[in-house]
Amino acid sequence: MARIISVSNQKGGVGKTTTCINLSAFIALYGYKVLVVDIDPQGNTTSGFGIAGEHKENLKNTIYDVMMGDATVQESVCRTTVPGLDVLPATMEFAGADVDLMNLAESREKVLRKALNAVRSDYDYIFIDCPPSLNIFSVNALTASDAVLIPMPGDFFSLEGIGQLMNTVKLVKKRLNPGLEIEGVVMTIYDGRSNLANQVAAEIVKWFGKSVFKTRIPRNVRLGEAPSHGLPVVQYEPTSKGSVAYMELAVELLRRDGIKVKPLTNLSRYRYRPGMQSVRRQAKPREKTAAPRDKEQ
């Protein structure tokens, strides 16, 4: 049974989509079946995986069709260059879906949960890339999720806005999804030479304690370049600092789930070349219970 994790922060430019793309790619490379749900009308996760590119209008179905009840998740997912990783795409058509959702019955906040419940047994992990705002899409994502992962850059404004996100999480937990938990906070676009970044990191640790991931994602040019090639960074520049950092984040997340994994070796073999068969490590299917898993890779 899949764990569903929303990657959420109401502020834009915090590395949310970058985290969703690259963390999910490494989880898949460890041999787990992964679905990424793009619920941001900008569709950056969709294009970041190279899906449809500038011809997104040619997609048969998108997250819009799923949430409007016109298609199922199974009918709408697209494969990626990463074996074992699927994407439920979004396009600009989704931008007006908030109005359509508001016209639905009282269950409008639970539309996504209902759709994903139908495929939970098909995946090990489901990551939802939320929009950079707190709206009906974000509420749907949090209502559908087991946990929320919060990317946080080392700047004052991000720290200032975290309270609003936590209040939203608290309300969703109280009214719609009692099981929602904080997966953790990951420091992104991090520059260890900056006093401000270190001060913000210290404040985040005080606030969230052990929920803060030890892995910090550095400011890295390759991370910014990879989406323009429609690839996660591990397939674009596998040995870059950004790639190594997201591998370490994936290891840390899996270990929190009780899955014993080691860092991948020889990352260069994961570089994508057209026509070349991608590499994927083998993993046993995840347990279909909430009990911690104990697997050796």
C-alpha positions in Angstrom: 0.0 0.0 0.0 1.5 3.3 -1.1 2.6 6.0 1.3 1.2 9.3 0.0 3.4 12.4 0.6 2.6 15.9 -0.3 5.5 18.2 -1.1 4.1 21.5 0.0 5.1 25.1 0.8 2.8 28.1 0.1 5.8 30.2 -1.1 7.1 29.9 -4.6 10.7 29.4 -5.6 11.6 27.2 -2.6 12.7 24.1 -4.5 9.4 22.3 -4.1 9.1 20.9 -7.7 12.8 20.2 -7.8 12.5 18.2 -4.7 9.4 16.3 -5.9 11.1 15.4 -9.2 14.5 14.4 -7.9 13.5 12.7 -4.7 10.9 10.6 -6.5 13.4 9.6 -9.1 15.9 8.3 -6.6 13.1 6.4 -4.7 12.3 4.7 -8.0 15.9 3.9 -8.8 16.0 2.0 -5.5 13.4 -0.3 -7.0 10.2 1.1 -5.7 7.1 1.8 -7.8 6.5 5.5 -7.7 3.7 7.9 -8.9 4.2 11.6 -9.0 1.0 13.7 -9.0 1.3 17.2 -10.5 -1.5 19.2 -9.0 0.1 22.6 -9.8 -1.6 24.3 -12.8 1.8 25.5 -14.0 2.6 21.9 -14.8 6.3 22.3 -14.0 6.7 18.8 -12.7 5.1 17.4 -15.9 7.5 19.3 -18.1 10.4 18.6 -15.7 10.0 14.9 -16.6 9.9 15.7 -20.3 6.3 14.8 -20.7 4.7 16.3 -23.8 6.9 19.4 -23.6 5.4 22.3 -25.5 2.7 20.0 -26.8 0.9 19.3 -23.5 -2.4 19.9 -25.2 -1.9 16.6 -26.9 -2.1 14.7 -23.6 -5.1 12.4 -23.6 -5.9 12.9 -20.0 -4.6 15.0 -17.1 -5.1 15.6 -13.4 -8.0 17.9 -14.5 -9.9 15.0 -16.1 -9.3 12.8 -13.1 -10.6 15.3 -10.6 -13.6 16.1 -12.7 -14.4 12.4 -12.8 -13.9 12.1 -16.6 -11.0 9.7 -16.4 -9.3 7.4 -13.9 -5.7 7.7 -12.7 -4.9 4.5 -14.6 -6.1 6.0 -17.8 -4.1 9.2 -17.3 -0.6 8.4 -16.0 2.4 8.8 -18.2 5.6 6.9 -18.1 8.9 8.7 -17.6 12.5 8.0 -18.5 13.0 6.6 -14.9 11.9 3.0 -14.8 9.1 2.4 -12.3 8.2 6.1 -12.1 4.8 7.4 -13.5 3.4 10.9 -13.6 -0.1 12.1 -13.4 0.3 15.2 -15.5 -1.1 18.8 -15.2 -1.6 21.5 -17.9 -2.8 25.1 -17.8 -6.3 23.7 -18.4 -6.2 22.9 -14.7 -5.9 26.6 -13.7 -9.7 27.0 -13.8 -10.4 23.8 -12.0 -10.8 25.5 -8.7 -14.1 27.0 -9.8 -15.3 23.7 -11.1 -14.3 22.0 -7.8 -16.1 24.6 -5.7 -19.3 23.7 -7.6 -19.1 20.1 -6.6 -20.8 18.6 -3.6 -19.5 18.8 0.0 -16.9 16.2 -0.8 -14.9 18.5 -3.1 -11.9 18.5 -0.7 -11.7 14.7 -1.0 -11.8 14.3 -4.8 -8.1 13.6 -5.1 -8.1 11.2 -2.1 -10.9 9.1 -3.7 -9.0 9.0 -7.1 -5.7 8.0 -5.5 -7.2 5.4 -3.2 -8.0 3.4 -6.4 -4.3 3.0 -7.2 -2.7 2.9 -3.8 -2.1 -0.8 -4.2 -0.3 -0.3 -7.5 2.5 1.9 -6.0 4.9 2.0 -3.1 5.1 5.8 -2.9 2.9 8.6 -4.3 4.4 12.1 -4.2 2.1 15.1 -4.8 3.6 18.4 -6.0 1.4 21.1 -4.6 0.9 24.6 -6.0 2.7 27.6 -4.3 -0.5 28.7 -2.6 -2.9 27.5 -0.1 -6.1 26.8 -2.1 -8.5 24.0 -2.9 -5.8 22.0 -4.8 -3.5 22.2 -1.7 -6.3 21.1 0.6 -7.1 18.2 -1.7 -3.5 17.1 -1.7 -3.2 17.3 2.1 -6.5 15.5 2.6 -5.2 12.7 0.3 -1.8 12.4 2.0 -0.3 10.4 4.9 2.3 13.1 5.4 3.6 16.4 4.2 7.2 17.2 3.2 8.2 20.9 3.5 11.0 22.3 1.4 12.5 25.3 3.1 15.2 27.6 1.7 17.5 29.5 4.1 15.8 33.0 3.9 13.8 35.1 6.2 10.6 35.3 4.2 10.3 31.5 4.0 10.7 31.3 7.7 8.1 34.0 8.2 5.5 32.1 6.1 5.8 28.7 7.7 3.2 29.5 10.3 0.5 29.8 7.7 1.3 26.4 6.2 1.3 24.8 9.7 -2.1 26.3 10.4 -3.5 24.8 7.2 -2.0 21.4 8.1 -3.6 21.7 11.5 -7.0 22.5 10.1 -6.9 19.7 7.5 -5.8 17.3 10.2 -8.7 18.4 12.5 -11.5 18.5 9.9 -10.6 16.3 6.9 -7.6 14.0 7.5 -6.8 13.0 11.2 -3.9 10.8 10.1 -1.9 13.6 8.4 1.6 13.9 9.8 4.6 16.1 9.1 7.1 13.9 7.2 9.8 16.5 7.8 11.4 19.7 6.6 14.3 19.7 4.1 16.5 22.7 3.7 16.8 23.6 0.0 18.8 26.0 -2.1 21.2 25.9 0.9 24.4 27.9 1.1 26.4 26.9 4.1 28.6 29.9 3.8 25.7 32.2 4.5 25.1 33.3 8.1 21.5 33.9 7.4 21.0 30.4 6.0 22.6 28.9 9.0 20.5 31.0 11.3 17.3 30.0 9.5 18.4 26.3 9.7 18.9 26.6 13.4 15.5 28.2 13.9 13.9 25.4 11.8 15.6 22.8 14.0 14.3 24.5 17.1 10.8 24.5 15.7 10.6 21.0 14.2 13.3 19.1 16.1 14.0 15.7 14.7 11.6 16.1 11.9 14.2 18.2 10.0 16.2 16.1 7.6 19.9 16.0 8.1 20.4 16.2 4.3 20.6 19.7 3.0 20.1 20.4 -0.7 22.8 22.9 -1.9 22.4 25.7 -4.4 23.4 23.9 -7.6 23.4 25.0 -11.3 22.8 21.4 -12.6 19.6 21.2 -10.6 18.3 24.3 -12.4 19.4 23.0 -15.8 18.0 19.5 -15.6 14.3 20.4 -16.1 15.0 22.1 -19.4 16.2 18.7 -20.6 13.1 17.0 -19.3 15.2 14.9 -16.9 15.7 14.5 -13.2 19.2 15.5 -12.2 20.4 11.9 -11.7 19.9 11.3 -15.4 21.2 14.7 -16.5 24.3 15.1 -14.4 24.4 12.2 -12.0 27.6 13.1 -10.1 26.7 16.7 -9.5 26.4 18.0 -5.9 22.6 18.3 -6.4 22.2 14.8 -7.5 24.3 13.4 -4.7 22.3 15.4 -2.2 18.9 14.1 -3.4 20.3 10.6 -3.3 21.2 11.2 0.3 17.7 12.6 1.0 16.1 9.5 -0.6 18.3 7.3 1.6 17.3 9.3 4.7 13.5 9.1 3.9 13.7 5.3 3.2 15.5 4.7 6.4 12.9 6.7 8.3 10.4 4.2 6.9 12.5 1.3 8.3 14.0 0.4 4.9 17.7 -0.3 5.2 19.4 1.1 2.1 22.9 2.2 1.2 23.9 5.1 -1.0 24.0 4.1 -4.7 27.4 3.7 -6.2 28.7 4.6 -9.7 26.0 7.2 -10.3 27.3 7.8 -13.8 25.6 4.7 -15.0 22.2 6.4 -14.5 23.0 9.2 -17.0 20.3 9.1 -19.7 21.1 8.5 -23.3 18.4 8.1 -25.9 17.9 4.5 -26.8 19.8 3.3 -23.8 18.0 1.0 -21.3 17.7 2.7 -18.0 19.1 1.1 -14.8 16.9 0.3 -11.9 17.8 -1.5 -8.7 15.5 -4.3 -7.6 13.4 -4.0 -4.5 10.9 -6.3 -2.9 7.3 -4.9 -2.9 6.5 -2.7 0.1 4.5 -4.3 2.9 0.8 -3.6 2.7 0.6 -2.7 6.3 1.6 0.3 8.4 4.3 -1.7 10.1 8.0 -0.6 9.6 9.6 -2.4 6.8 13.0 -4.1 7.2 14.6 -4.7 3.8 18.2 -4.9 2.8 19.2 -3.5 -0.5 
